[in-house]
Amino acid sequence: MLQFQLFRMRVMGFQMGFDAPKDRAGLLKKLVESVEATKLRKGAVWHLGNVTTIDAHAVYFRLGVTRDTTIEVYKDGDFFDKPFARSPYTHCMLDTHYQVCAIARKSSLAPKTTTLAKRLARLLRDSALGKHVNVELDVSPLQDPESFITYLKQATVISRFTVTFSRRNLWDAESAFIQPLEKALTKAHGDKGKAEMSGEELDAEVLESISRSAAASGDQASAYLQPAGERRKTTKKLRASPVVVSQEDVQDGSDYRDLAARVRSQYKNIRGGAGGT
């Protein structure tokens, strides 16, 4: 059973040109298609392969590395070492509409899937197209917000709420609070921001929408609240709980489409049905 961790692959900025895609979705797809083998460190060359278009907004590919090694062989009465190129790989799916990437865990490539996500982002940035348009990418693990939201809904009182945000580029970010902040941050040429609300009784429903947006963006949120049945207030945080999608195998077009559907469904669950179409 393959375990895919979900990441937000955000295009933070790029230089438009007559020969480059005009939108972020088109650029992400072209970046995947343009990646060439890249030597990131001595003896290891990283690649993207098996690039396959699933539908208008999704592409499947494999991320792997070739390392030179040797194997011990026996022939004609003698033992000797034979050069051998080993190329472990893992499965990936990128939805360019939601800017969400699914990467299958593979310990032979990296002990943590977040490391593979960073490798992928670097490959895309260092591609010929990435350098041509001076693309800026940010990759963040999606987070499961349900336990945090449960605290918000069940709290007797919520008196303080804090959320982080990044430069404006996500069409599906929470519109009333987050999008204006992202727009202001962009105009100020900032990269990251933090906002805080305080009051006697903050509305849990409003905070849920903001929290889901943060979880889907890889941002952070926290609340100072009084849990139901308790006398003292405490701080609860949106924990970095990985979002994982499982699938038996990924071998052909049917599997690719199933994976894309599972990833989109999980993403919309995080957004509470606010992920759009």
Long-range contacts (C-beta under 8 A, 24 or more apart in sequence): 1-246, 1-247, 1-248, 2-91, 2-104, 2-105, 2-246, 2-247, 2-248, 2-249, 2-250, 3-104, 3-105, 3-244, 3-245, 3-246, 4-91, 4-93, 4-102, 4-103, 4-104, 4-105, 4-244, 4-245, 4-246, 4-247, 4-259, 4-263, 5-102, 5-103, 5-105, 5-113, 5-114, 5-117, 5-141, 5-242, 5-243, 5-244, 6-100, 6-101, 6-102, 6-141, 6-142, 6-242, 6-243, 6-244, 6-245, 6-263, 6-266, 6-267, 7-100, 7-101, 7-102, 7-103, 7-114, 7-117, 7-139, 7-140, 7-141, 7-142, 7-218, 8-99, 8-100, 8-101, 8-138, 8-139, 8-140, 8-141, 8-142, 8-216, 8-217, 8-218, 9-94, 9-99, 9-100, 9-101, 9-117, 9-120, 9-121, 9-137, 9-138, 9-139, 10-99, 10-137, 10-138, 10-139, 10-140, 10-166, 10-169, 10-170, 10-217, 10-218, 11-99, 11-135, 11-136, 11-137, 11-169, 12-136, 12-137, 12-138, 12-166, 12-167, 12-169, 13-134, 13-135, 13-136, 13-167, 13-169, 14-133, 14-134, 14-135, 14-136, 15-133, 15-134, 16-133, 17-132, 17-133, 20-129, 20-132, 20-133, 24-96, 24-99, 24-169, 25-57, 25-96, 25-97, 25-99, 26-96, 27-129, 27-133, 27-135, 28-94, 28-96, 28-99, 28-124, 29-53, 29-59, 29-94, 29-96, 30-129, 31-124, 31-127, 31-129, 31-130, 31-135, 32-59, 32-61, 32-94, 32-124, 33-59, 34-127, 34-128, 34-129, 34-130, 35-123, 35-124, 35-127, 36-127, 36-128, 37-66, 38-122, 38-123, 38-126, 40-119, 40-122, 43-67, 43-68, 46-119, 46-123, 47-87, 48-120, 48-123, 49-89, 52-253, 52-256, 54-93, 54-253, 54-256, 54-257, 54-260, 55-257, 55-260, 57-95, 57-96, 57-97, 57-98, 58-93, 58-94, 58-95, 58-96, 58-256, 58-260, 59-93, 59-94, 59-96, 60-91, 60-92, 60-93, 60-250, 60-256, 60-259, 60-260, 61-92, 61-93, 61-94, 62-89, 62-90, 62-91, 62-92, 63-89, 63-90, 63-92, 63-103, 63-109, 63-116, 63-119, 63-120, 63-123, 64-88, 64-89, 64-90, 64-109, 65-89, 65-109, 90-116, 91-250, 91-259, 92-120, 93-256, 93-259, 93-260, 93-263, 95-260, 95-263, 95-264, 95-267, 98-172, 98-264, 98-267, 98-275, 99-170, 100-142, 100-263, 100-264, 100-267, 101-139, 102-245, 102-259, 102-263, 104-250, 113-242, 114-141, 117-141, 138-166, 138-218, 139-218, 140-217, 140-218, 140-219, 141-218, 141-240, 141-242, 141-243, 142-215, 142-216, 142-218, 142-242, 142-243, 142-267, 142-270, 143-214, 143-215, 143-218, 143-238, 143-239, 143-240, 143-241, 143-242, 143-243, 143-270, 144-215, 144-241, 144-242, 144-243, 144-270, 145-211, 145-212, 145-214, 145-215, 145-238, 145-270, 147-239, 147-241, 148-211, 148-215, 148-221, 148-223, 148-236, 148-237, 148-238, 148-239, 149-208, 149-211, 149-212, 151-223, 151-225, 151-227, 151-236, 152-204, 152-207, 152-208, 152-211, 152-223, 152-225, 153-204, 153-208, 154-227, 154-228, 155-204, 155-223, 155-225, 155-226, 155-227, 155-228, 156-225, 156-226, 156-227, 156-228, 156-230, 157-200, 157-201, 157-225, 157-226, 157-233, 158-201, 158-202, 158-204, 158-207, 158-223, 158-224, 158-225, 158-226, 159-198, 159-199, 159-200, 159-201, 159-202, 159-224, 159-225, 159-226, 159-233, 160-196, 160-197, 160-198, 160-202, 160-223, 160-224, 161-196, 161-197, 161-198, 161-202, 161-207, 161-210, 161-221, 161-222, 161-223, 161-224, 162-194, 162-195, 162-196, 162-197, 162-221, 162-222, 162-223, 163-194, 163-195, 163-210, 163-211, 163-214, 163-219, 163-220, 163-221, 164-192, 164-193, 164-194, 164-214, 164-219, 164-220, 164-221, 165-192, 165-193, 165-194, 165-195, 165-214, 165-217, 165-219, 166-191, 166-192, 166-193, 166-217, 166-219, 167-191, 170-217, 171-276, 172-213, 172-216, 172-271, 172-274, 172-275, 172-276, 173-213, 173-217, 174-209, 174-210, 174-212, 174-213, 174-274, 176-206, 176-209, 177-206, 177-210, 178-210, 178-213, 178-214, 208-272, 209-272, 209-274, 211-238, 212-270, 212-271, 212-272, 212-274, 213-271, 213-274, 214-238, 215-270, 216-267, 216-270, 216-271, 216-275, 243-270
